Amino acid sequence: MAIELPKAKSVIANPSQDELKRYVAKMPNAQLTEFGNYNVKARVTARSAGSTFIVTDDPSRTTKQTMPRSEYEAVARAQEEYIADKDMILVEGYIGPENSPLKRPARVYIERANANIPAMQQQLYYPKDADWREEDALTVIYTPNCPAPGNYPDDRLVTIDLDNWVTRVFNIDYFGESKMGGLRMWMEWVYQQGALAMHAGAKVIPTAGGDKVALIVGLSGTGKTTTTFTRQNNSLPVQDDIVALVAGGDTYSTENGCFAKTYGLDPKYEPTIYGALTKPSAWLENVAVDGNGKVDFFDDSYTANGRGTFSLAEIPHFDPRKLGKAHFLLILNRNESIIPAVAKMASKEQAIAYYMLGETKGTSAGGKAEAGKFLRVPGTNPFFMGHDYQQGNRLGEMIDSMDYDFQVYVLNTGRVGGGENDERSKKVKIPHTSAIVKAIAEGTIEWEEDPDFGYLVATSVPDFDDPDLLQPRKLYEKQGRADEYAELVAKLKAERREYMKQHVGLIDGVVDSLG
């Protein structure tokens, strides 16, 4: 049963995009760009993970920060008192397309002063229909200009009440808290239904052997959206961020639009995203725009986490209602040392292990605390609300339930041989990753077992111009760095095993599969 929305001075329900544009035009931090769309410069430039709490009197139910219900009730009352004399906007819709068994009503209730946020959210919801039920709605109550009452980091606060399916946001004007406010609750609900919600894009790749459905997981900023939208064999995207995998392998999408990272956006490599975000219908947030409205996607002086939303209707895309069964999963890992451009998991246990490792280099999407640091985030999903071993085991259950060959791969979207300032290192470029994804779909990669890690590495990939990226051992040996390679292998294995000790409850064989 959804909560009753707080009373407000006024409420505008489900305004059109044109109406929302008129409200945004009055915002002092909004600017009309050369493309005829609006860019809003928000105070907050990334998710506020340190200010996010799950409401529960039983902290053992989660590994995330928690808040007792008595404390939550006090901040909820303060928010409702604040809303009483504010003009609000209500946007309602669905998470999930019309034929999805995991479709769920959702809504965001937010101050009109920040009209760009409901405008962006409206593009991501599937539209409300006659069957939409308020009592089933996942609810986000959002006050971007209300300081969090109490002693919370940066005077910001996000509370997640999973018992009543409501998220409250205080003093944050970053759109990502609206988007993930609903999706985070949806992911918990999906887990309760026996499925696995994944921080993943989805695409359909035509091949001579039929269409292949690819799922792509990765932390924000590691290439998930880029990989999803790259057009191998004229493939079409379905979803760029969150999908659900159910028993038997069927996959269901969530959003009717895309929230894309804009820094470094180049029409040469990402023409679909670039074309969509340079239309009047798109919304931009924290993108560099000069006094004449000219947009510079390569200027990160304010933040490298510029973003934009657009509707799927603005781009060629595969009908999400026809997505069907997933054929393979790509785990993105933006690394800088001995991780190959592609590795094929040799077993279900190894697939779970690398899904749980969720290794990558953090980006500005996770805020200053993550940017540039090497991270391990299980499932590359910082939004899972339970114990992380549960999502690893659930992936194993989903694989066991499939009566066909489902494969899991790790893709390094970073570098091999060292960091950006190491002249001996080599970058895994977008065309490299694209060639790999095409070859995986077509089954044209030749593999051999890696003697150190036990997964399979490629000996050849069609249309791939740098074999050094496929087998890091050979690159290090060629450069006279064999001892360095051996040291890195030993160090990485030890770190992984130590890290995995915290995930008590994983099925047998997962840790041993790491070698």
Backbone torsions as a table, in degrees:
resi	resn	phi	psi	omega
1	MET	NA	121.2	-179.4
2	ALA	-72.3	151.4	178.7
3	ILE	-74.8	159.5	174.6
4	GLU	-79.1	135.3	-178.9
5	LEU	-69.5	143.4	178.8
6	PRO	-61.7	146.6	176.2
7	LYS	-68.8	145.3	-178.0
8	ALA	-134.0	167.6	175.2
9	LYS	-58.6	-42.9	175.3
10	SER	-155.5	155.8	178.6
11	VAL	-137.1	127.6	172.5
12	ILE	-107.0	118.1	-176.4
13	ALA	-98.2	127.3	173.3
14	ASN	50.7	54.5	176.0
15	PRO	-66.7	158.7	178.1
16	SER	-74.5	166.5	176.1
17	GLN	-61.4	-36.9	178.2
18	ASP	-64.8	-41.0	177.1
19	GLU	-63.3	-42.0	179.7
20	LEU	-64.6	-35.6	176.8
21	LYS	-61.4	-37.7	179.8
22	ARG	-65.6	-37.0	176.7
23	TYR	-69.9	-41.4	-180.0
24	VAL	-63.5	-37.0	-179.9
25	ALA	-58.3	-23.5	-179.9
26	LYS	-88.1	-7.7	-178.6
27	MET	-74.3	130.5	-177.7
28	PRO	-65.0	-21.7	-178.9
29	ASN	-101.8	15.9	177.8
30	ALA	-104.4	143.7	-179.4
31	GLN	-138.8	131.9	175.5
32	LEU	-75.3	130.2	-176.8
33	THR	-97.0	174.8	176.9
34	GLU	-60.1	-18.9	-177.6
35	PHE	-90.6	-3.5	-178.4
36	GLY	83.9	8.2	174.8
37	ASN	-110.0	173.3	-177.2
38	TYR	-105.7	139.9	169.8
39	ASN	-111.6	133.2	177.5
40	VAL	-114.4	128.2	177.4
41	LYS	-92.4	104.1	-176.9
42	ALA	-84.4	153.1	175.2
43	ARG	-67.0	-39.0	-176.8
44	VAL	-99.4	134.0	-171.9
45	THR	-112.5	1.5	-179.6
46	ALA	-160.8	173.2	178.2
47	ARG	-61.5	146.8	-178.9
48	SER	-102.0	68.7	-175.2
49	ALA	-61.5	-37.5	-178.5
50	GLY	-68.6	-14.3	-179.8
51	SER	-106.7	14.1	-173.6
52	THR	-106.6	129.2	-175.0
53	PHE	-133.9	140.3	169.9
54	ILE	-89.8	133.8	-178.5
55	VAL	-84.2	114.7	177.8
56	THR	-166.5	148.7	172.2
57	ASP	-93.9	5.3	178.9
58	ASP	-126.6	84.3	-176.8
59	PRO	-60.4	-16.5	-177.9
60	SER	-71.5	-10.8	-177.6
61	ARG	-77.0	-9.2	-175.4
62	THR	-151.2	161.7	172.9
63	THR	-97.8	-1.6	-179.9
64	LYS	-84.3	169.3	174.4
65	GLN	-61.8	142.9	-179.9
66	THR	-125.7	161.5	179.1
67	MET	-135.5	129.6	177.6
68	PRO	-64.7	151.8	-175.1
69	ARG	-63.2	-31.7	179.1
70	SER	-64.2	-40.2	177.5
71	GLU	-66.9	-40.8	179.3
72	TYR	-62.2	-43.9	-178.4
73	GLU	-60.2	-33.8	178.9
74	ALA	-68.3	-43.9	-179.3
75	VAL	-71.7	-31.8	176.9
76	ALA	-63.5	-41.8	178.3
77	ARG	-63.4	-41.0	179.1
78	ALA	-62.8	-39.2	178.6
79	GLN	-66.8	-41.2	-179.1
80	GLU	-66.7	-36.0	175.8
81	GLU	-66.0	-37.5	178.4
82	TYR	-64.9	-42.6	-176.9
83	ILE	-67.1	-25.9	-171.8
84	ALA	-53.3	-31.5	-179.2
85	ASP	-116.1	27.5	-179.6
86	LYS	-113.1	151.7	171.2
87	ASP	-85.4	128.0	-173.3
88	MET	-120.3	159.5	172.8
89	ILE	-121.9	136.9	176.4
90	LEU	-117.5	123.4	175.2
91	VAL	-119.4	128.6	-176.8
92	GLU	-122.4	149.2	177.9
93	GLY	-176.4	-154.9	180.0
94	TYR	-126.2	148.1	161.6
95	ILE	-96.7	113.8	-177.7
96	GLY	108.0	143.0	-179.9
97	PRO	-74.6	173.0	-167.7
98	GLU	-61.7	-29.7	-175.9
99	ASN	-97.6	5.2	-177.0
100	SER	-78.6	132.6	174.8
101	PRO	-69.9	-9.9	-179.9
102	LEU	-108.1	17.6	176.2
103	LYS	-66.5	136.1	-177.8
104	ARG	-141.6	132.5	174.9
105	PRO	-59.7	146.1	179.8
106	ALA	-147.4	157.7	179.9
107	ARG	-156.7	151.9	172.6
108	VAL	-126.9	136.0	-177.0
109	TYR	-123.1	113.5	-165.4
110	ILE	-144.8	155.6	177.2
111	GLU	-59.7	136.2	178.9
112	ARG	-63.6	-25.1	-179.6
113	ALA	-61.0	-17.7	179.2
114	ASN	-120.2	54.4	-171.1
115	ALA	-65.9	-17.4	178.0
116	ASN	-65.0	-30.6	-178.0
117	ILE	-68.0	-50.3	175.7
118	PRO	-65.0	-29.9	177.5
119	ALA	-63.4	-42.7	178.6
120	MET	-69.6	-40.7	-179.5
121	GLN	-64.9	-37.3	179.6
122	GLN	-60.0	-34.2	178.4
123	GLN	-68.9	-24.6	-177.0
124	LEU	-92.0	-27.7	176.5
125	TYR	-70.6	146.0	162.5
126	TYR	-75.7	146.9	-169.8
127	PRO	-66.5	147.3	175.3
128	LYS	-64.9	144.3	177.1
129	ASP	-132.6	-172.9	-175.9
130	ALA	-67.1	-19.3	-178.6
131	ASP	-90.9	-3.1	-177.6
132	TRP	-62.0	130.0	-175.8
133	ARG	-119.9	118.7	179.5
134	GLU	-57.7	-37.0	-175.7
135	GLU	-67.5	-16.1	178.7
136	ASP	-101.7	2.1	-169.0
137	ALA	-75.6	133.6	166.2
138	LEU	-76.3	123.2	-166.7
139	THR	-116.2	131.8	172.6
140	VAL	-116.4	117.8	176.7
141	ILE	-104.0	118.1	-161.1
142	TYR	-128.5	115.9	177.6
143	THR	-122.5	88.4	-175.4
144	PRO	-64.1	-19.4	-174.0
145	ASN	-111.5	11.7	-179.6
146	CYS	-104.3	109.4	178.0
147	PRO	-58.1	142.9	179.7
148	ALA	-64.1	128.0	179.0
149	PRO	-75.6	115.3	-177.4
150	GLY	121.2	-170.9	-175.5
151	ASN	-101.7	87.8	-179.8
152	TYR	-123.6	153.4	-177.4
153	PRO	-53.3	127.0	177.0
154	ASP	59.0	20.1	-177.0
155	ASP	58.5	26.2	177.7
156	ARG	-111.4	155.4	-178.9
157	LEU	-156.6	136.8	169.4
158	VAL	-128.4	121.1	177.8
159	THR	-113.0	137.3	-177.1
160	ILE	-120.5	106.5	-179.5
161	ASP	-101.0	93.2	-176.5
162	LEU	-75.2	-17.6	177.8
163	ASP	-73.3	-27.9	-179.2
164	ASN	-118.8	4.8	176.8
165	TRP	55.6	51.6	176.8
166	VAL	-137.3	135.8	174.2
167	THR	-116.4	134.7	177.5
168	ARG	-115.8	137.6	-178.3
169	VAL	-124.8	129.9	-179.3
170	PHE	-121.7	132.4	166.0
171	ASN	61.2	32.0	178.0
172	ILE	-131.7	125.2	-178.8
173	ASP	-112.0	22.0	177.8
174	TYR	-89.2	126.2	-174.2
175	PHE	-59.2	-30.9	-176.7
176	GLY	-55.0	-26.1	179.0
177	GLU	-73.7	-25.6	173.4
178	SER	-73.5	-50.8	-179.0
179	LYS	-55.9	-53.7	-176.0
180	MET	-77.2	-19.5	176.6
181	GLY	-56.7	-45.1	178.3
182	GLY	-78.1	-44.8	-175.8
183	LEU	-65.5	-34.9	179.5
184	ARG	-62.6	-43.5	177.6
185	MET	-67.7	-38.7	178.9
186	TRP	-61.1	-40.9	-179.5
187	MET	-62.9	-39.3	176.8
188	GLU	-65.0	-42.5	179.1
189	TRP	-63.2	-40.5	178.9
190	VAL	-62.4	-41.5	177.3
191	TYR	-60.5	-40.4	178.5
192	GLN	-64.6	-22.1	178.1
193	GLN	-85.2	-0.3	178.4
194	GLY	92.3	8.8	179.4
195	ALA	-108.0	-177.3	178.5
196	LEU	-126.5	115.6	172.6
197	ALA	-85.0	132.8	-174.6
198	MET	-122.1	143.2	174.3
199	HIS	-78.8	77.7	-166.4
200	ALA	-142.4	146.3	165.4
201	GLY	-87.0	166.3	177.0
202	ALA	-142.0	141.0	178.0
203	LYS	-146.1	161.0	179.2
204	VAL	-119.7	122.3	-175.4
205	ILE	-111.0	115.7	176.6
206	PRO	-69.2	135.9	174.3
207	THR	-139.7	170.3	177.8
208	ALA	-62.6	-25.4	179.0
209	GLY	-92.8	12.9	-179.8
210	GLY	107.3	172.6	179.1
211	ASP	-68.6	138.2	177.7
212	LYS	-117.7	129.4	-179.8
213	VAL	-96.3	120.3	179.5
214	ALA	-107.5	135.6	170.8
215	LEU	-108.2	136.6	-174.9
216	ILE	-127.2	111.1	177.8
217	VAL	-103.6	147.0	178.5
218	GLY	177.3	149.8	174.8
219	LEU	-62.8	153.5	178.2
220	SER	-55.8	134.1	177.6
221	GLY	89.6	3.3	-178.5
222	THR	-102.4	5.2	176.0
223	GLY	110.1	9.1	-177.4
224	LYS	-62.8	-50.7	-179.5
225	THR	-67.0	-42.0	178.8
226	THR	-59.7	-46.5	-180.0
227	THR	-64.3	-37.3	-179.9
228	THR	-65.5	-36.6	-173.1
229	PHE	-94.0	-8.6	177.8
230	THR	-69.1	137.9	-164.4
231	ARG	-99.1	63.0	173.9
232	GLN	-63.4	130.0	179.7
233	ASN	51.3	34.1	-176.5
234	ASN	59.4	35.8	177.6
235	SER	-63.0	157.7	-178.6
236	LEU	-124.2	138.2	176.8
237	PRO	-74.5	154.3	175.0
238	VAL	-117.8	-39.8	-172.3
239	GLN	-156.5	143.6	-177.5
240	ASP	-109.8	-4.9	-169.5
241	ASP	-139.2	-51.9	-174.8
242	ILE	-133.8	129.6	174.5
243	VAL	-136.1	166.2	175.9
244	ALA	-119.9	135.3	175.6
245	LEU	-108.8	125.9	-177.4
246	VAL	-113.1	167.1	180.0
247	ALA	-55.3	135.5	-177.8
248	GLY	96.6	-14.1	174.9
249	GLY	102.1	-7.4	178.7
250	ASP	-64.1	147.1	-175.6
251	THR	-126.1	140.6	-177.7
252	TYR	-130.8	137.9	-178.2
253	SER	-89.6	178.4	-173.9
254	THR	-127.4	-39.1	-166.4
255	GLU	-118.8	147.4	-179.0
256	ASN	-93.0	13.6	-179.1
257	GLY	-160.8	-168.2	-174.3
258	CYS	-137.4	140.3	174.0
259	PHE	-111.8	96.6	-169.0
260	ALA	-105.1	144.5	173.4
261	LYS	-74.3	138.6	-173.3
262	THR	-108.7	-16.9	-175.8
263	TYR	-63.6	128.5	-179.4
264	GLY	77.6	12.5	-177.7
265	LEU	-63.9	119.4	-173.1
266	ASP	-125.0	121.8	-178.9
267	PRO	-60.9	-21.9	179.2
268	LYS	-67.3	-42.1	-175.4
269	TYR	-100.0	-26.1	-177.2
270	GLU	-131.9	60.7	-174.5
271	PRO	-63.6	-32.6	-178.2
272	THR	-67.5	-50.1	-179.8
273	ILE	-65.7	-43.8	179.4
274	TYR	-59.5	-45.9	-179.6
275	GLY	-61.8	-38.9	-178.8
276	ALA	-71.0	-40.2	-175.8
277	LEU	-80.3	-7.4	177.2
278	THR	-105.5	20.3	173.6
279	LYS	-98.8	154.6	178.7
280	PRO	-60.0	-23.7	-176.9
281	SER	-77.8	-14.8	-177.2
282	ALA	-78.7	161.7	173.9
283	TRP	-121.9	136.9	178.3
284	LEU	-116.0	150.1	179.3
285	GLU	-140.0	125.0	176.2
286	ASN	59.8	33.4	174.2
287	VAL	-95.6	146.2	-179.2
288	ALA	-72.9	121.9	178.8
289	VAL	-134.1	128.9	-178.8
290	ASP	-84.3	-178.4	-174.7
291	GLY	-63.4	-17.9	178.6
292	ASN	-98.4	5.6	178.6
293	GLY	87.9	6.3	-179.3
294	LYS	-78.3	130.8	-175.9
295	VAL	-93.5	136.4	175.4
296	ASP	-125.3	101.8	-178.4
297	PHE	-74.4	-4.0	-179.0
298	PHE	-107.0	5.7	179.3
299	ASP	-96.3	114.7	179.9
300	ASP	-111.8	24.4	-176.0
301	SER	-63.2	-29.4	175.8
302	TYR	-92.0	-48.3	175.6
303	THR	-164.8	149.9	171.7
304	ALA	-86.7	0.5	-177.7
305	ASN	-102.0	40.2	171.1
306	GLY	-63.6	148.4	-174.4
307	ARG	-141.5	167.2	174.4
308	GLY	-157.6	152.7	175.6
309	THR	-117.7	151.0	172.4
310	PHE	-153.0	156.9	178.8
311	SER	-80.8	146.9	175.2
312	LEU	-59.0	-25.9	179.8
313	ALA	-63.2	-18.1	-178.2
314	GLU	-83.5	-7.1	-175.8
315	ILE	-134.5	158.5	169.7
316	PRO	-64.9	130.5	180.0
317	HIS	-151.9	158.0	178.5
318	PHE	-81.6	138.6	-178.7
319	ASP	-60.0	114.3	-176.9
320	PRO	-63.2	-19.8	178.8
321	ARG	-73.0	-11.5	-176.6
322	LYS	-117.1	22.8	-172.3
323	LEU	-62.8	-49.7	176.0
324	GLY	77.0	-150.5	-172.4
325	LYS	-86.0	142.9	176.5
326	ALA	-79.4	140.8	179.8
327	HIS	-103.7	-32.4	177.1
328	PHE	-155.6	157.7	-179.5
329	LEU	-118.8	130.6	176.3
330	LEU	-108.9	122.8	177.4
331	ILE	-102.0	111.6	-177.5
332	LEU	-81.2	136.1	-178.3
333	ASN	-137.6	104.1	177.9
334	ARG	-84.9	98.1	-173.4
335	ASN	-120.5	179.9	-175.8
336	GLU	-140.2	14.9	-174.2
337	SER	-133.8	-93.4	-168.0
338	ILE	-113.7	14.7	177.6
339	ILE	-86.7	125.7	-178.4
340	PRO	-71.3	163.8	178.5
341	ALA	-59.9	-29.7	174.8
342	VAL	-150.2	140.0	173.1
343	ALA	-136.2	137.1	179.8
344	LYS	-102.0	128.3	-179.3
345	MET	-70.3	136.1	-173.0
346	ALA	-88.9	-10.1	-177.6
347	SER	-158.9	167.0	175.2
348	LYS	-61.1	-41.3	-178.5
349	GLU	-63.6	-39.3	178.5
350	GLN	-68.7	-36.6	176.0
351	ALA	-60.2	-44.3	178.4
352	ILE	-63.6	-42.1	-177.7
353	ALA	-59.5	-47.5	-177.2
354	TYR	-75.6	-27.1	172.3
355	TYR	-65.1	-41.2	179.2
356	MET	-71.2	-33.8	179.6
357	LEU	-64.8	-43.1	177.2
358	GLY	48.4	47.2	-173.1
359	GLU	-79.2	140.1	174.2
360	THR	-172.6	171.6	172.7
361	LYS	-94.4	126.4	-176.7
362	GLY	-65.8	153.6	179.6
363	THR	-123.9	178.8	-179.3
364	SER	-64.4	-16.6	179.2
365	ALA	-61.6	-28.4	179.2
366	GLY	-93.9	8.5	-179.7
367	GLY	86.6	176.6	-176.0
368	LYS	-62.0	-28.5	-177.7
369	ALA	-66.8	-23.6	-176.9
370	GLU	-106.6	-28.0	-172.1
371	ALA	-57.2	125.2	175.8
372	GLY	82.4	-6.7	-178.4
373	LYS	-97.1	148.5	176.0
374	PHE	-81.7	128.4	-171.5
375	LEU	-122.3	157.9	167.0
376	ARG	-128.4	115.1	-178.3
377	VAL	-128.9	106.7	-176.3
378	PRO	-50.6	130.6	-178.8
379	GLY	67.7	9.3	-167.7
380	THR	43.7	37.5	-174.1
381	ASN	-125.6	90.7	179.7
382	PRO	-73.3	0.5	-174.0
383	PHE	-103.7	2.5	177.9
384	PHE	-72.4	129.6	-169.6
385	MET	-95.3	-13.0	-179.7
386	GLY	-94.0	-152.1	174.4
387	HIS	-85.3	137.2	-170.6
388	ASP	-62.2	-32.4	179.7
389	TYR	-59.8	-24.7	-178.6
390	GLN	-65.4	-38.1	-179.9
391	GLN	-74.8	-30.3	174.2
392	GLY	-64.8	-47.8	179.0
393	ASN	-64.4	-35.9	179.3
394	ARG	-65.4	-37.8	175.5
395	LEU	-59.6	-43.0	177.4
396	GLY	-60.2	-41.1	177.8
397	GLU	-62.5	-40.7	179.6
398	MET	-64.8	-41.7	177.9
399	ILE	-63.5	-43.2	178.8
400	ASP	-61.4	-29.6	-175.7
401	SER	-79.8	-9.9	-175.8
402	MET	-87.0	134.2	179.5
403	ASP	-99.5	29.2	179.0
404	TYR	-146.0	173.6	-176.0
405	ASP	-80.4	111.4	178.0
406	PHE	-115.6	123.7	-174.5
407	GLN	-114.4	152.7	-179.9
408	VAL	-124.7	135.3	-177.6
409	TYR	-130.6	151.9	169.0
410	VAL	-107.0	129.3	177.2
411	LEU	-115.6	124.2	174.2
412	ASN	-87.8	115.7	179.2
413	THR	-101.9	17.4	-178.3
414	GLY	-108.5	-108.6	-177.0
415	ARG	-139.3	164.2	173.0
416	VAL	-125.0	133.5	175.0
417	GLY	97.2	0.0	178.7
418	GLY	141.4	176.9	-177.6
419	GLY	-77.2	-180.0	-175.4
420	GLU	-60.5	-29.6	-178.0
421	ASN	-89.0	0.5	178.2
422	ASP	-95.2	110.8	-174.5
423	GLU	-65.5	-14.6	177.9
424	ARG	-81.8	-14.1	-176.1
425	SER	-81.4	162.6	179.5
426	LYS	-130.9	140.0	-177.5
427	LYS	-90.5	137.0	170.0
428	VAL	-84.3	107.3	-174.2
429	LYS	-89.7	165.2	-179.3
430	ILE	-54.8	-43.9	177.9
431	PRO	-61.9	-31.2	176.4
432	HIS	-63.8	-50.9	-180.0
433	THR	-61.3	-39.8	-179.7
434	SER	-62.9	-41.9	178.5
435	ALA	-63.0	-38.3	178.9
436	ILE	-65.0	-47.3	-178.6
437	VAL	-61.3	-42.1	177.6
438	LYS	-60.3	-45.4	-178.0
439	ALA	-68.7	-35.1	174.8
440	ILE	-61.3	-46.8	-179.1
441	ALA	-61.6	-38.0	-177.2
442	GLU	-88.4	-8.2	179.3
443	GLY	69.2	36.9	-174.0
444	THR	-110.5	10.5	177.3
445	ILE	-87.5	138.5	172.5
446	GLU	-97.7	136.0	-171.2
447	TRP	-122.3	156.8	167.4
448	GLU	-146.9	157.6	-177.9
449	GLU	-74.3	136.4	174.5
450	ASP	-79.4	126.6	-174.7
451	PRO	-69.8	-18.3	-176.7
452	ASP	-93.7	-40.2	-171.9
453	PHE	-112.0	-12.1	175.4
454	GLY	82.4	-12.1	173.7
455	TYR	-80.8	175.8	-179.6
456	LEU	-97.1	136.8	175.0
457	VAL	-115.5	155.0	-175.6
458	ALA	-81.6	135.7	170.9
459	THR	-93.6	-23.3	175.0
460	SER	-159.1	145.6	176.0
461	VAL	-135.4	125.3	179.1
462	PRO	-56.1	139.8	176.1
463	ASP	61.5	28.6	178.7
464	PHE	-111.6	120.8	-166.7
465	ASP	-95.7	3.7	-177.4
466	ASP	-143.0	90.6	-178.0
467	PRO	-62.6	-20.0	178.5
468	ASP	-60.4	-27.3	-179.7
469	LEU	-75.1	-18.1	-175.8
470	LEU	-85.9	-29.8	-178.8
471	GLN	-136.3	87.9	-176.5
472	PRO	-54.2	-33.3	179.7
473	ARG	-53.9	-44.4	-177.2
474	LYS	-68.4	-35.5	176.7
475	LEU	-62.7	-46.9	-179.5
476	TYR	-63.9	-41.4	179.4
477	GLU	-64.7	-42.6	-179.6
478	LYS	-62.0	-30.9	-178.7
479	GLN	-91.9	7.8	-179.6
480	GLY	71.4	30.4	-175.6
481	ARG	-118.9	31.3	-176.5
482	ALA	-61.3	-40.1	179.4
483	ASP	-65.8	-39.5	177.5
484	GLU	-61.8	-41.3	179.1
485	TYR	-61.6	-46.2	-179.4
486	ALA	-61.2	-39.7	178.4
487	GLU	-65.1	-40.3	179.4
488	LEU	-66.2	-38.5	177.5
489	VAL	-61.2	-50.2	-178.7
490	ALA	-61.8	-42.1	-179.4
491	LYS	-64.7	-44.7	-177.4
492	LEU	-65.6	-42.5	178.6
493	LYS	-60.6	-44.7	-179.1
494	ALA	-64.5	-43.7	179.8
495	GLU	-63.0	-41.3	-179.4
496	ARG	-64.5	-44.7	179.7
497	ARG	-63.5	-41.0	178.9
498	GLU	-64.0	-42.2	179.6
499	TYR	-63.0	-42.2	-175.0
500	MET	-70.6	-14.4	178.9
501	LYS	-61.3	-27.6	-177.1
502	GLN	-74.0	-17.1	-175.8
503	HIS	-95.6	60.6	178.0
504	VAL	-64.5	133.3	-179.8
505	GLY	116.9	-9.4	177.3
506	LEU	-66.5	150.5	179.9
507	ILE	-62.9	158.2	-178.9
508	ASP	-60.4	144.2	173.2
509	GLY	94.8	-13.3	-175.8
510	VAL	-68.0	-50.8	-178.3
511	VAL	-65.9	-40.7	-179.5
512	ASP	-63.5	-25.6	-178.0
513	SER	-69.6	-13.0	-180.0
514	LEU	-78.0	-8.5	177.3
515	GLY	87.1	NA	NA
